[in-house]
């Protein structure tokens, strides 16, 4: 498992946090998710062999947020 923190732009409320958390939770191998509204980040552990980072970024952007980092 690898640790990753992504910057998530566009989050403005707890509903946004929940949307990002739910998107990440739906991906196999993604665990230990911490989404911070204050820092505008999503931190998690994942297995890149099961869930490539591109798929994770896509899941978040499909919720309407911009991902960097």
Secondary structure, DSSP 4 states (H G I P E B T S, - for coil): -EEEEEEEET--SHHHHHHHHHHHHTSTT-EEEEEETTTTEEEEEE-TTTS-HHHHHHHHHTTT-EEE-
